[in-house]
Amino acid sequence: MTLATVPRYDGANSSTRSGTAVVVGAGMAGLFAARVLSDRFENVTVVDRDSFPDESVARPGVPQGRQPHALMEAGRATLEDLFPGFSETLVSDGAVVNDFSSDVKFYSEGDFLAHGPTPMETISATRPLFEQVVRRRVSDLDDVHLRPNCRFVEFLCDDAATAVEGVVLHEGGERKEARADLVVDATGRTSRTPKWLEAHGYAPPPLDEVHIDVHYSTTFVERPPDDRRTFLVPPAPPHTRGGMAAPVEGNRWVVNMNGVHDDVPPGDFEGFTEFAESLPVSEVKELLDEHPPVAEAVHRYPFPASRRYRYERLDRFPDGLLVVGDAIASYNPVYAQGMSVAALEALVLHHTLSAGGRENLALRFFDRAEPVVDTAWLLGVGNDFAFERTTGPKPRGTVFVGRYLSRLIRKAHTDGELATAFVRVLMMERPPSSLFRPAVAWRVLKPSGWSADFVRQRA
């Protein structure tokens, strides 16, 4: 499920607001959920253990905050619906607008993809700037309250644990209770909901883990204001190393080196640069050589496995509780899917509330969100299984799809139409099935040198 297959946000669908909601976690998924809930609840509170800085800086509770992030078209368009003027605000705060068809050089299957025939604008910025703009817009909403420096302790529930009725917090050295009609767990990979369910007599959600063992190292270098070049070089067999560089606010490039399966990028700038020299293309190393670092700090981040809790398979779940974002599924960060999946999940939550209110909300939401997660999961872990050492449950059709995509990408080195079709799927704008439509499949499968006119003449 992608932007093309999920109905867009419709604020006119909102009914009379009532009740109280608490969102645990003020990351992107939590903020998106709070925005949607503000249409249905009289009071929405977002709690987080971190303070909320005035500047766009990484928070301690977001260890991946200094690493590159991308907002796919599915996420950007959804956020523009939820927060009108969102893109304009990002750009006015320093984000960079670039054209994927001309500014981005995407290396895969031995060469760069051809430039597409039509512009595809994207917005490039750091995770802290994306989050700051969203947090500011959420805090401006009537009856939405942000409570920083609050540590989540546990859920409040009735004696039979059939319903969650709020949360216990530790704030200002004191234990406090916050009662709520709905509690949303947006605590990410640290979510305690599966263990809480098991401890209270529920079946925990089945867990899928795909081990890829990614290690990230990231730094920033100076960028001329009018230089919007972007380089994407994901790891792919036989290369266990990848890298990227993208323009961000502050006249900088964020530059990343990554490795999979025990190939760990260095944590010092000199080693970082040497690692870049080992990539299958020279452009990223040349960028590092030609532009001085903003600071020689290199920020590292390990990601051992993509993880997916199969909440949609549960038959029983407590009332008054919901799980969103990385607490449902977290993906190999090389593919930059997290923020956009969270935005689409918020859109699904909006439609789930519109269709049936709060009755049996969680199980209905998990069922509706499954196709969104499926799409991102197939794109991400499907690519990871190109490496023989990757372990975990392999999605059905991975081998066939992988072979087809490999051929498509090789053809896309010289075919801008194919490159555009592929990128629109990566951007979660169109579903993967769009790559199998006859017009696309013909361009992929036809023998080299054959054209449509040639085939018609032979017929």
N, C-alpha and C positions, 0 to 999 in steps of 0.2 A: 504494500500500500504506500503510495507516494502522493506528492502534491496533485498529480493528475487524477488520482482515484479517491481522495478524501474530500468530501464537500468542504468548501471554505467556511470560515467563521461567519456567523450571522448573529449579530448582537440583538436583532429584533426578536430572536427566539427566546430571550431571557424572560423568565416569569418573575413574579413577585419574590423579593429576597426575604429570606428568613433564616434564623439560626446562626451558629458560630462554627467556623472551621479553623483548625490549627495546622499549619504546614511546618514540618520539621526538616530544616535544611534550606538555606537561602542561596543555593547554587542555581544554575540555570533552570533545571527541571522544577525546583521548588517555586521559583519566581514565576515561571510560566503557569504552573498550576494555580498559584495565588491569583493571577490575573483572571483566569477563567472562573474560579470560584467566586470572585467578587461580583459576578453577574447573578449569583444564586444565593449568597449568604450575606446577612446583614453585617457580619463582622468576620474578618479574616486576619489571622495573626501568623506571621512567619518568624520562626525562632531559629537562631543559629549560635553556635558556641563562639564564633569569631566576632570581632568588632567589624564595623562597616566603614572602611576608610573613605575619606572625601576624594582622594586621588585614585586613579586607575592603577592600583598596584595589586600584586598577587597576595591572596589571603593565606594564612597558615593552614586553614582547613581545606584548601584546594591545592594539594601537592603538585598537581599537573598544571597549575595556573601559569607557570613561566614557559610552558611548552607551547608549540604552535597549535592554534585552533582555527577552524574554518567554519563558516556559516554557509551551508549549502543553499541552493535556491529554494528548496522546500521550506527550510527554516526561515530564510529571509522573508519570503512572501507571507508566511504565516504570521511572523512577528509584525510585519507591516499591517496586517489586518487587525491584530490584537492591540498594537500601539501605533496608530496612524502617525506618519512622519518619522518612524523609527530609523529608516535608512538615512534620511536627511540629517537627523541628529547625530548618528554615528559619524557621518562624513564631516559635519561641522566640528566634531570633537577630534578630528584628525585621521579617521579611518581612510583607507585608500580605495578608490574605485578603479578596478582594472577589468580588462576584457579577456575572458578565458580564450577567446578565439585568436587573439593576437599577442597578448602580454604573457601568456603562460606557455612554458615549454614542458611538456609532459613526456617523460621517457619511459617506454615500456616495450618489451619484446625486441630489444636491439636497436631502437631508434626513437626519435621524437614523433609524436602524433602530428599530422598535418594541421594547419590552421583551418578552422571552419569557415564556411561562407557567410555566416551571420554573426553579429556581435552577441556575446553572452556576458553581460556585466556581472561582476561579483564585488563584494565588499571585503576588504582584507584589514584585519585589526588584531590586536592581542586579546587573549581571553579576559584580562582585567577590564579592558575598555568595553567589550561586549557586555560583561556582567554589570559594570557600573551604569551603563545607559539603561539596561533593563531594570536594574534595582531602583534607579531614580524614577523611572516611569511607574513602577509598581507602588513605590512609596507615595507618589502623588495621587493615587486613587483614594476616593473617599472610603472610609471604613476598612482600609487595609493598613495593618500596623506591623512594622518590623521591630523585632526585639533581639538586639545583638547581645553577645556575652551571656547567652543562656545555654546551659548544657542539658541536653535531653537525658533523662534518667530511665524512665520506663513509661509504658502505656498504663492508663487507668482503665479498668474494665469492671463489669458487673461480677457478681459472685460466681456465676456459671461461665464466665468468659465468652458469652455469646455476642457481646458488643463492647467495643472500645468507646470510652466516654470522655477521653481527654488524655493529657500527658502530665507527667511529673517532671519538673525542671529544677535545675540548680542555678540560681541567679543571685548575684551579690552576696554569696556566702550563705544563702538560705535555700531551703527546699520549698518549692511552690507548686501548686496544682493549677492547671489550666483546663477547665472543662470545655468540651466541644461536642458538637453533633457529628463532626467528621474530622478525623486526623489523617493527614497525608504524610507518608514516609517518603521523603525525598533526600535521604541521607547517603545515597550512592552505594558504592561497593562495601561500605561499612555497615549496611543495614542489618539490624538485629531481628527483623520481622520473621524470617524463617525459623530461627531458634525460639522466638517467643511463641509462634504457632505450635511448634512441637511441644514446648513446655506446658501449654494450656490445652492439650488434647486434640489438636488439629493435625492433620497430615501436612508436613512441610512441602513446599513446592519442589518437584524434581529439579535437579540442577544439571545443566550442560556446561562443561568446561572444555575449551579448546586451547591447548597449551602451545604458544608460539614463542614465549620468552623474549619479548621485545625490550630493548634498552634504548633510552633516549638521551641525547646530550644536546643542549640548545644554548646559543649565544646570540648577541645582537651586534650588527656592524652598521656603520654610517651609510646613508643612501642619499644620492642627489634627489631633490624634491620631485623632479619630473621623470624619474626612472622607476617604472612600475613592473619591471621584469620579475617573473616568478618561475622557479625551477622546481619540478616535482620528479623525484627519482626514487620510487618505492623499491624495496628489496624484492627480488624475484629470482628464482633459480636460474643459473647457478650462483648468483650473487646474494649473499646473506646481508649485504650492507645497502643502505639507502640514505638519501639526504634530500633536503629541500631548502628553499629560500623564498620568502614572501615579503612584500613591502607592507609595513605597518606604520602606525602613527609615530610622530617624533622623528621623521626622516630617517627611519631605520629599516633594515631588513632583519627579520627573525630567521636565523639559520639553524638548521637541525641536522644532526647525524643520528642514524638509528641502525641497529643491528638485531638480528633474530638468531635464536638457537645458539647461545653462548658467544656471539660476536658482539662485544660490548664496546661502544665508543668511549674514548678517553674523557676525563673530566678536566683536563687542562687545555688551554687554547692552542698550544703548540701541537699536542697530540690530536686535538680536534681537527686542525688543519691538515695534518698528515693523513688522518682518516678520510677526509674529503678527497685527497689525491687518489685514493684507492677506489673511488666510485667509477662506474663504467663510462661516465662522461666528465669532461673537464670544467664545465661551466661554473659549478658551485665552488670548486677550488679557486678558479680565477677570480670570482667575486670576492672571496676571502683575501686573496692576495692584493687586490686592487683597492679595497676599501677598509679603513682602519676599524678596529672593534670599538664599540661604544664603551665597553668595559671588558676586561679579559675573563670575567666570571663565566663559567660554563655550568649550566644547571642540568642535573641528571634526574632521570625518572625511570624506574623499572615497571614493566607491565607483564607479569608472567603468563596470564591467560585471559582470553575472552570468556565471559561468564554470563549465563542466562538462566534465570529462575523461571520455571514453567508454571506461573500462576494460573494460566488459562486452563490447566489440566485439573485444577482443584474443583471438588464438588461442594465444599463447605468453607466458608470464610466469615470472620466476625463482622457484624454490622459496624458502621462508623469508622472503618479503616480502609485506606487505599495505599497502594505502592506505585511509584512512578520513577521514570528516568533510569539512571544507572543501578538503582536498587532492583529493577527488573532485569536489565541486561546492560552490560558494558562491553565495548568493542575495542579491538586493536586500534590504538589511537592513530596509527599511520593513515587510516582511511577517514579520519575526522568526521565521524558520523554523529557523535553524541549529542551536540546541541540541536541539530536538526531533527533527530529522532525525538528528543524531549519536546520540541515545539509541536511536532505532529501528534505526540501523545496528548498534549494539552488540547489540541484541536479535537481529538477523539473524546476526551473527557467532556468537552463542551457539548458535543453531539450526544453523548451518552446521557448526560443530565437533561438535555432537551427532549430526548426520546422517552425517558421513563422516570425522570426525577431521581430520588435518592434510594428508592427501593431496590435492594439487591445490587447496589451500585458497583461494588468491587468486581464481582464475577462478570457482570455485563461489560464493564470497562476492560477487564483482562481479555475477554473474548474479542472485543472490537480492536484492541491494541495489538493483538497477535500478528495480524498481517503487516503492520508497520515494523515491528521487531523482526519479522521473518525477512523482509526485504533487506534491511541493514545486515542481518546475520548472514544471509546468503552471500551478499556482496563481500563482506569482510572475511568471514572464516572460510568461504569458498576459495578466496585467493590464498589464504594461509595454508591450505592443504596442498598447494603446489610444492611445498617443502615436505620431503618424506618424513622428516623428524617431527612434524606437527602431529599431535595426538588429541583424541577426543571424538565425540560423535560427529560423523561427517554428514552434512545435509544431503538428502537424496538428489541425485542428478549432478553432484559436484564434478565428477570426472567429465561427463558429457559437456556440461556448461563451460568448464574450464578449457576444454579443447576448442569449442566454438569461439569463446572469447579470445583465445590466443590467436586464432586465425583472423578474427575481426580486427584485433589491434594491429596485427602485421599489415593488413590491408589499409588500415587507417593511417599508416605512415605516409601514404600518398593520396588518400581519399578523405577530403575534408568533411564530406557528408557523413561518412562512417565515424569520423572522430567526433563530430557534433552529437550524433546519436548516442555514442558511448558516454560522452561527458554528461549529457542530460540524465542518464541513468545514474552515474556517479553522484550527481548533484541532487538525487532523489526527487527530481522533477518529473521523471517518467519511470514507469515500472520496468524491471528487467525484461519482461515479456515483449516490450516494444522492440528489443533487438532481434526478435525472431519474426517480426512482421515481414511479409513477402518482399517489400521494397528494400528492406535492410538485408534480409537473408540472401537475396539475389546478389547484392554487392559483395557479401562475405564469401559466398560459395562458388561464384562463377570462376572459371579458370582465368588465370592472368592473361590479359590481352583481349578478352572477350568484352564486347559492349552489348547493350540492349539492341542497338541497330544491327549488329553483326548476327545476333541470334534470330532476329526477325527475317533477315535476308536468307538465312539457312533453312528457315521453316518452310 
